[in-house]
Amino acid sequence: MGFILNANRTFSAPCRSADGQTFDVTFRALTDEQVKEHDFDSVEGEKTFLRAIVHDIPDIEGDDKQPIAFGPEVLGQMLEFADLRGAFLRGYREQVTGAQTGN
């Protein structure tokens, strides 16, 4: 079977928060043109980009260890934390470019 070119491509990548928690995120793959539409020079621009690429986070738990269903409200809460925004950006970039960021 050959490669299937799908306009709505997704992929999963591990992400790591500043407190060491690792979690999988399903991302939407954007075209170069779609990426160029985003402003990365502001926090709001970064959040807009992340809303476009974060498709699902399958395993989220609350403080009470009960599962939380992923949705726009949960993503909005997560995007308020700079370390989680950074985790999403690194996870996406590393999977798309194949290069890890570092020192």
N, CA, C and O atoms as a GROMACS GRO file, in nm:
protein
  412
    1MET      N    1   0.084  -0.117   0.000
    1MET     CA    2   0.000   0.000   0.000
    1MET      C    3   0.089   0.124   0.000
    1MET      O    4   0.192   0.127   0.068
    2GLY      N    5   0.050   0.224  -0.075
    2GLY     CA    6   0.127   0.347  -0.086
    2GLY      C    7   0.087   0.450   0.018
    2GLY      O    8  -0.001   0.427   0.100
    3PHE      N    9   0.153   0.561   0.012
    3PHE     CA   10   0.124   0.674   0.101
    3PHE      C   11  -0.012   0.733   0.066
    3PHE      O   12  -0.041   0.756  -0.051
    4ILE      N   13  -0.093   0.757   0.166
    4ILE     CA   14  -0.224   0.816   0.147
    4ILE      C   15  -0.216   0.964   0.183
    4ILE      O   16  -0.192   0.998   0.298
    5LEU      N   17  -0.234   1.049   0.085
    5LEU     CA   18  -0.229   1.194   0.108
    5LEU      C   19  -0.366   1.241   0.150
    5LEU      O   20  -0.462   1.239   0.072
    6ASN      N   21  -0.375   1.283   0.273
    6ASN     CA   22  -0.500   1.325   0.331
    6ASN      C   23  -0.488   1.473   0.367
    6ASN      O   24  -0.389   1.513   0.429
    7ALA      N   25  -0.583   1.553   0.330
    7ALA     CA   26  -0.578   1.697   0.358
    7ALA      C   27  -0.590   1.726   0.507
    7ALA      O   28  -0.546   1.831   0.554
    8ASN      N   29  -0.649   1.634   0.583
    8ASN     CA   30  -0.668   1.651   0.727
    8ASN      C   31  -0.577   1.556   0.804
    8ASN      O   32  -0.624   1.467   0.875
    9ARG      N   33  -0.448   1.576   0.787
    9ARG     CA   34  -0.350   1.487   0.849
    9ARG      C   35  -0.334   1.518   0.997
    9ARG      O   36  -0.335   1.633   1.039
   10THR      N   37  -0.318   1.412   1.075
   10THR     CA   38  -0.287   1.426   1.217
   10THR      C   39  -0.171   1.334   1.251
   10THR      O   40  -0.143   1.238   1.179
   11PHE      N   41  -0.105   1.364   1.362
   11PHE     CA   42   0.002   1.278   1.412
   11PHE      C   43   0.012   1.298   1.562
   11PHE      O   44  -0.032   1.400   1.615
   12SER      N   45   0.068   1.202   1.630
   12SER     CA   46   0.084   1.210   1.775
   12SER      C   47   0.231   1.230   1.809
   12SER      O   48   0.321   1.181   1.740
   13ALA      N   49   0.253   1.302   1.918
   13ALA     CA   50   0.389   1.327   1.965
   13ALA      C   51   0.386   1.341   2.116
   13ALA      O   52   0.289   1.391   2.173
   14PRO      N   53   0.492   1.296   2.182
   14PRO     CA   54   0.500   1.316   2.326
   14PRO      C   55   0.536   1.461   2.359
   14PRO      O   56   0.613   1.524   2.287
   15CYS      N   57   0.481   1.510   2.468
   15CYS     CA   58   0.512   1.644   2.516
   15CYS      C   59   0.549   1.633   2.664
   15CYS      O   60   0.505   1.541   2.733
   16ARG      N   61   0.630   1.727   2.711
   16ARG     CA   62   0.675   1.724   2.850
   16ARG      C   63   0.659   1.863   2.912
   16ARG      O   64   0.711   1.962   2.860
   17SER      N   65   0.587   1.868   3.025
   17SER     CA   66   0.567   1.994   3.095
   17SER      C   67   0.689   2.025   3.182
   17SER      O   68   0.776   1.940   3.201
   18ALA      N   69   0.694   2.147   3.235
   18ALA     CA   70   0.807   2.190   3.317
   18ALA      C   71   0.820   2.108   3.444
   18ALA      O   72   0.929   2.095   3.499
   19ASP      N   73   0.709   2.051   3.493
   19ASP     CA   74   0.716   1.971   3.615
   19ASP      C   75   0.744   1.823   3.586
   19ASP      O   76   0.732   1.739   3.675
   20GLY      N   77   0.782   1.793   3.462
   20GLY     CA   78   0.825   1.658   3.427
   20GLY      C   79   0.717   1.562   3.384
   20GLY      O   80   0.746   1.445   3.358
   21GLN      N   81   0.592   1.607   3.376
   21GLN     CA   82   0.486   1.519   3.329
   21GLN      C   83   0.496   1.502   3.178
   21GLN      O   84   0.510   1.600   3.105
   22THR      N   85   0.488   1.379   3.132
   22THR     CA   86   0.491   1.350   2.989
   22THR      C   87   0.352   1.304   2.947
   22THR      O   88   0.288   1.225   3.015
   23PHE      N   89   0.306   1.355   2.833
   23PHE     CA   90   0.173   1.321   2.784
   23PHE      C   91   0.174   1.325   2.632
   23PHE      O   92   0.251   1.399   2.571
   24ASP      N   93   0.087   1.245   2.572
   24ASP     CA   94   0.077   1.241   2.426
   24ASP      C   95  -0.026   1.341   2.378
   24ASP      O   96  -0.132   1.359   2.439
   25VAL      N   97   0.007   1.405   2.267
   25VAL     CA   98  -0.083   1.502   2.204
   25VAL      C   99  -0.102   1.462   2.059
   25VAL      O  100  -0.005   1.428   1.990
   26THR      N  101  -0.225   1.467   2.011
   26THR     CA  102  -0.251   1.447   1.869
   26THR      C  103  -0.261   1.586   1.807
   26THR      O  104  -0.342   1.668   1.848
   27PHE      N  105  -0.177   1.609   1.707
   27PHE     CA  106  -0.169   1.738   1.639
   27PHE      C  107  -0.228   1.729   1.499
   27PHE      O  108  -0.230   1.622   1.438
   28ARG      N  109  -0.276   1.842   1.449
   28ARG     CA  110  -0.312   1.857   1.308
   28ARG      C  111  -0.187   1.903   1.235
   28ARG      O  112  -0.118   1.993   1.281
   29ALA      N  113  -0.159   1.843   1.122
   29ALA     CA  114  -0.046   1.887   1.040
   29ALA      C  115  -0.094   2.003   0.953
   29ALA      O  116  -0.189   1.989   0.876
   30LEU      N  117  -0.026   2.116   0.965
   30LEU     CA  118  -0.061   2.233   0.884
   30LEU      C  119   0.033   2.244   0.765
   30LEU      O  120   0.147   2.199   0.770
   31THR      N  121  -0.016   2.304   0.660
   31THR     CA  122   0.069   2.333   0.545
   31THR      C  123   0.158   2.453   0.578
   31THR      O  124   0.132   2.525   0.675
   32ASP      N  125   0.261   2.474   0.499
   32ASP     CA  126   0.348   2.590   0.519
   32ASP      C  127   0.268   2.719   0.512
   32ASP      O  128   0.291   2.810   0.592
   33GLU      N  129   0.176   2.728   0.419
   33GLU     CA  130   0.094   2.849   0.406
   33GLU      C  131   0.009   2.872   0.531
   33GLU      O  132  -0.005   2.985   0.576
   34GLN      N  133  -0.047   2.766   0.586
   34GLN     CA  134  -0.127   2.780   0.706
   34GLN      C  135  -0.042   2.827   0.824
   34GLN      O  136  -0.088   2.908   0.905
   35VAL      N  137   0.079   2.776   0.835
   35VAL     CA  138   0.168   2.818   0.943
   35VAL      C  139   0.203   2.966   0.928
   35VAL      O  140   0.207   3.038   1.028
   36LYS      N  141   0.228   3.010   0.806
   36LYS     CA  142   0.266   3.150   0.780
   36LYS      C  143   0.157   3.248   0.820
   36LYS      O  144   0.185   3.366   0.843
   37GLU      N  145   0.032   3.202   0.830
   37GLU     CA  146  -0.080   3.289   0.867
   37GLU      C  147  -0.077   3.328   1.014
   37GLU      O  148  -0.151   3.418   1.055
   38HIS      N  149   0.007   3.263   1.094
   38HIS     CA  150   0.006   3.284   1.238
   38HIS      C  151   0.114   3.380   1.284
   38HIS      O  152   0.224   3.385   1.228
   39ASP      N  153   0.080   3.456   1.387
   39ASP     CA  154   0.171   3.553   1.449
   39ASP      C  155   0.233   3.487   1.572
   39ASP      O  156   0.163   3.457   1.668
   40PHE      N  157   0.364   3.466   1.568
   40PHE     CA  158   0.432   3.402   1.679
   40PHE      C  159   0.500   3.504   1.771
   40PHE      O  160   0.574   3.465   1.861
   41ASP      N  161   0.475   3.631   1.750
   41ASP     CA  162   0.540   3.736   1.828
   41ASP      C  163   0.458   3.781   1.948
   41ASP      O  164   0.495   3.878   2.015
   42SER      N  165   0.349   3.714   1.975
   42SER     CA  166   0.268   3.749   2.092
   42SER      C  167   0.212   3.622   2.154
   42SER      O  168   0.201   3.519   2.088
   43VAL      N  169   0.177   3.632   2.280
   43VAL     CA  170   0.117   3.517   2.348
   43VAL      C  171  -0.016   3.480   2.284
   43VAL      O  172  -0.045   3.362   2.265
   44GLU      N  173  -0.095   3.580   2.249
   44GLU     CA  174  -0.225   3.551   2.186
   44GLU      C  175  -0.206   3.485   2.049
   44GLU      O  176  -0.282   3.395   2.013
   45GLY      N  177  -0.107   3.529   1.974
   45GLY     CA  178  -0.078   3.465   1.846
   45GLY      C  179  -0.034   3.321   1.862
   45GLY      O  180  -0.074   3.233   1.786
   46GLU      N  181   0.047   3.297   1.964
   46GLU     CA  182   0.091   3.161   1.995
   46GLU      C  183  -0.029   3.073   2.031
   46GLU      O  184  -0.039   2.960   1.986
   47LYS      N  185  -0.119   3.127   2.114
   47LYS     CA  186  -0.238   3.052   2.154
   47LYS      C  187  -0.326   3.020   2.033
   47LYS      O  188  -0.381   2.911   2.023
   48THR      N  189  -0.340   3.115   1.942
   48THR     CA  190  -0.421   3.093   1.822
   48THR      C  191  -0.362   2.980   1.739
   48THR      O  192  -0.434   2.894   1.689
   49PHE      N  193  -0.229   2.981   1.724
   49PHE     CA  194  -0.163   2.873   1.650
   49PHE      C  195  -0.186   2.739   1.720
   49PHE      O  196  -0.217   2.640   1.654
   50LEU      N  197  -0.173   2.736   1.851
   50LEU     CA  198  -0.190   2.610   1.924
   50LEU      C  199  -0.333   2.560   1.917
   50LEU      O  200  -0.356   2.439   1.912
   51ARG      N  201  -0.429   2.650   1.916
   51ARG     CA  202  -0.569   2.607   1.898
   51ARG      C  203  -0.589   2.542   1.761
   51ARG      O  204  -0.673   2.454   1.745
   52ALA      N  205  -0.511   2.587   1.663
   52ALA     CA  206  -0.521   2.530   1.528
   52ALA      C  207  -0.455   2.394   1.518
   52ALA      O  208  -0.498   2.310   1.438
   53ILE      N  209  -0.350   2.368   1.597
   53ILE     CA  210  -0.276   2.243   1.579
   53ILE      C  211  -0.308   2.134   1.682
   53ILE      O  212  -0.295   2.016   1.651
   54VAL      N  213  -0.348   2.171   1.804
   54VAL     CA  214  -0.375   2.069   1.906
   54VAL      C  215  -0.513   2.010   1.880
   54VAL      O  216  -0.616   2.077   1.896
   55HIS      N  217  -0.514   1.885   1.839
   55HIS     CA  218  -0.638   1.816   1.800
   55HIS      C  219  -0.698   1.738   1.916
   55HIS      O  220  -0.820   1.736   1.934
   56ASP      N  221  -0.613   1.674   1.996
   56ASP     CA  222  -0.663   1.590   2.106
   56ASP      C  223  -0.550   1.563   2.205
   56ASP      O  224  -0.433   1.554   2.168
   57ILE      N  225  -0.588   1.550   2.329
   57ILE     CA  226  -0.498   1.501   2.434
   57ILE      C  227  -0.578   1.392   2.504
   57ILE      O  228  -0.667   1.420   2.584
   58PRO      N  229  -0.547   1.266   2.472
   58PRO     CA  230  -0.634   1.156   2.515
   58PRO      C  231  -0.637   1.126   2.664
   58PRO      O  232  -0.738   1.078   2.714
   59ASP      N  233  -0.530   1.152   2.736
   59ASP     CA  234  -0.524   1.112   2.877
   59ASP      C  235  -0.500   1.231   2.968
   59ASP      O  236  -0.386   1.261   3.004
   60ILE      N  237  -0.608   1.298   3.005
   60ILE     CA  238  -0.600   1.411   3.098
   60ILE      C  239  -0.676   1.372   3.224
   60ILE      O  240  -0.786   1.319   3.218
   61GLU      N  241  -0.614   1.401   3.339
   61GLU     CA  242  -0.680   1.375   3.467
   61GLU      C  243  -0.684   1.504   3.548
   61GLU      O  244  -0.597   1.590   3.534
   62GLY      N  245  -0.784   1.515   3.632
   62GLY     CA  246  -0.793   1.627   3.725
   62GLY      C  247  -0.714   1.599   3.851
   62GLY      O  248  -0.652   1.493   3.864
   63ASP      N  249  -0.715   1.694   3.944
   63ASP     CA  250  -0.648   1.675   4.072
   63ASP      C  251  -0.699   1.552   4.145
   63ASP      O  252  -0.626   1.491   4.223
   64ASP      N  253  -0.824   1.516   4.120
   64ASP     CA  254  -0.885   1.400   4.186
   64ASP      C  255  -0.856   1.269   4.113
   64ASP      O  256  -0.912   1.165   4.147
   65LYS      N  257  -0.768   1.274   4.012
   65LYS     CA  258  -0.727   1.157   3.933
   65LYS      C  259  -0.839   1.102   3.845
   65LYS      O  260  -0.827   0.991   3.792
   66GLN      N  261  -0.947   1.178   3.829
   66GLN     CA  262  -1.056   1.137   3.741
   66GLN      C  263  -1.030   1.190   3.601
   66GLN      O  264  -0.978   1.300   3.585
   67PRO      N  265  -1.067   1.112   3.498
   67PRO     CA  266  -1.044   1.156   3.360
   67PRO      C  267  -1.121   1.285   3.328
   67PRO      O  268  -1.232   1.307   3.375
   68ILE      N  269  -1.057   1.367   3.247
   68ILE     CA  270  -1.120   1.490   3.198
   68ILE      C  271  -1.126   1.479   3.046
   68ILE      O  272  -1.025   1.452   2.981
   69ALA      N  273  -1.244   1.501   2.990
   69ALA     CA  274  -1.260   1.495   2.844
   69ALA      C  275  -1.195   1.619   2.782
   69ALA      O  276  -1.217   1.731   2.827
   70PHE      N  277  -1.116   1.596   2.679
   70PHE     CA  278  -1.052   1.706   2.608
   70PHE      C  279  -1.154   1.782   2.525
   70PHE      O  280  -1.242   1.722   2.463
   71GLY      N  281  -1.141   1.913   2.523
   71GLY     CA  282  -1.227   1.999   2.442
   71GLY      C  283  -1.170   2.140   2.444
   71GLY      O  284  -1.068   2.165   2.507
   72PRO      N  285  -1.235   2.233   2.374
   72PRO     CA  286  -1.186   2.370   2.365
   72PRO      C  287  -1.166   2.439   2.500
   72PRO      O  288  -1.070   2.514   2.517
   73GLU      N  289  -1.255   2.413   2.596
   73GLU     CA  290  -1.243   2.476   2.727
   73GLU      C  291  -1.118   2.425   2.801
   73GLU      O  292  -1.044   2.503   2.860
   74VAL      N  293  -1.096   2.294   2.795
   74VAL     CA  294  -0.978   2.236   2.861
   74VAL      C  295  -0.851   2.286   2.794
   74VAL      O  296  -0.755   2.322   2.862
   75LEU      N  297  -0.850   2.290   2.661
   75LEU     CA  298  -0.733   2.343   2.592
   75LEU      C  299  -0.708   2.488   2.631
   75LEU      O  300  -0.594   2.527   2.652
   76GLY      N  301  -0.814   2.567   2.641
   76GLY     CA  302  -0.800   2.706   2.682
   76GLY      C  303  -0.736   2.718   2.819
   76GLY      O  304  -0.651   2.805   2.840
   77GLN      N  305  -0.775   2.633   2.912
   77GLN     CA  306  -0.715   2.633   3.046
   77GLN      C  307  -0.567   2.597   3.038
   77GLN      O  308  -0.484   2.658   3.106
   78MET      N  309  -0.535   2.499   2.957
   78MET     CA  310  -0.397   2.455   2.944
   78MET      C  311  -0.310   2.563   2.880
   78MET      O  312  -0.194   2.579   2.917
   79LEU      N  313  -0.366   2.637   2.784
   79LEU     CA  314  -0.289   2.739   2.714
   79LEU      C  315  -0.254   2.860   2.802
   79LEU      O  316  -0.174   2.944   2.762
   80GLU      N  317  -0.313   2.868   2.920
   80GLU     CA  318  -0.280   2.975   3.013
   80GLU      C  319  -0.144   2.953   3.080
   80GLU      O  320  -0.091   3.044   3.143
   81PHE      N  321  -0.088   2.833   3.066
   81PHE     CA  322   0.040   2.800   3.128
   81PHE      C  323   0.150   2.803   3.022
   81PHE      O  324   0.145   2.730   2.923
   82ALA      N  325   0.249   2.889   3.044
   82ALA     CA  326   0.358   2.904   2.947
   82ALA      C  327   0.434   2.773   2.923
   82ALA      O  328   0.474   2.745   2.810
   83ASP      N  329   0.453   2.693   3.028
   83ASP     CA  330   0.528   2.569   3.009
   83ASP      C  331   0.452   2.471   2.922
   83ASP      O  332   0.513   2.396   2.846
   84LEU      N  333   0.318   2.470   2.930
   84LEU     CA  334   0.240   2.381   2.845
   84LEU      C  335   0.239   2.430   2.701
   84LEU      O  336   0.245   2.350   2.608
   85ARG      N  337   0.232   2.562   2.682
   85ARG     CA  338   0.242   2.615   2.545
   85ARG      C  339   0.376   2.574   2.485
   85ARG      O  340   0.383   2.532   2.370
   86GLY      N  341   0.482   2.588   2.563
   86GLY     CA  342   0.615   2.548   2.515
   86GLY      C  343   0.623   2.399   2.486
   86GLY      O  344   0.685   2.358   2.388
   87ALA      N  345   0.560   2.318   2.570
   87ALA     CA  346   0.560   2.173   2.549
   87ALA      C  347   0.489   2.137   2.417
   87ALA      O  348   0.538   2.054   2.341
   88PHE      N  349   0.375   2.201   2.391
   88PHE     CA  350   0.303   2.177   2.266
   88PHE      C  351   0.388   2.218   2.145
   88PHE      O  352   0.399   2.144   2.047
   89LEU      N  353   0.447   2.337   2.154
   89LEU     CA  354   0.528   2.386   2.042
   89LEU      C  355   0.648   2.296   2.015
   89LEU      O  356   0.677   2.265   1.900
   90ARG      N  357   0.717   2.254   2.122
   90ARG     CA  358   0.832   2.164   2.104
   90ARG      C  359   0.789   2.031   2.045
   90ARG      O  360   0.853   1.980   1.953
   91GLY      N  361   0.680   1.973   2.098
   91GLY     CA  362   0.632   1.844   2.048
   91GLY      C  363   0.598   1.849   1.901
   91GLY      O  364   0.634   1.760   1.824
   92TYR      N  365   0.528   1.955   1.862
   92TYR     CA  366   0.491   1.971   1.721
   92TYR      C  367   0.614   1.990   1.633
   92TYR      O  368   0.630   1.921   1.532
   93ARG      N  369   0.702   2.082   1.673
   93ARG     CA  370   0.821   2.114   1.594
   93ARG      C  371   0.914   1.993   1.580
   93ARG      O  372   0.965   1.966   1.471
   94GLU      N  373   0.935   1.921   1.689
   94GLU     CA  374   1.023   1.805   1.684
   94GLU      C  375   0.970   1.697   1.591
   94GLU      O  376   1.046   1.632   1.519
   95GLN      N  377   0.839   1.678   1.592
   95GLN     CA  378   0.780   1.575   1.506
   95GLN      C  379   0.781   1.620   1.360
   95GLN      O  380   0.806   1.539   1.270
   96VAL      N  381   0.754   1.747   1.335
   96VAL     CA  382   0.746   1.796   1.198
   96VAL      C  383   0.884   1.807   1.134
   96VAL      O  384   0.903   1.772   1.018
   97THR      N  385   0.981   1.858   1.210
   97THR     CA  386   1.115   1.879   1.153
   97THR      C  387   1.209   1.763   1.178
   97THR      O  388   1.310   1.750   1.109
   98GLY      N  389   1.177   1.678   1.274
   98GLY     CA  390   1.266   1.569   1.308
   98GLY      C  391   1.385   1.614   1.391
   98GLY      O  392   1.477   1.535   1.416
   99ALA      N  393   1.384   1.738   1.434
   99ALA     CA  394   1.498   1.791   1.512
   99ALA      C  395   1.450   1.829   1.651
   99ALA      O  396   1.345   1.890   1.667
  100GLN      N  397   1.529   1.793   1.750
  100GLN     CA  398   1.497   1.831   1.887
  100GLN      C  399   1.560   1.965   1.917
  100GLN      O  400   1.670   1.996   1.872
  101THR      N  401   1.487   2.043   1.996
  101THR     CA  402   1.543   2.171   2.039
  101THR      C  403   1.628   2.144   2.164
  101THR      O  404   1.604   2.047   2.236
  102GLY      N  405   1.723   2.228   2.187
  102GLY     CA  406   1.808   2.207   2.305
  102GLY      C  407   1.908   2.318   2.319
  102GLY      O  408   1.897   2.424   2.257
  103ASN      N  409   2.007   2.290   2.403
  103ASN     CA  410   2.110   2.391   2.431
  103ASN      C  411   2.197   2.412   2.311
  103ASN      O  412   2.289   2.494   2.316
   0.00000   0.00000   0.00000
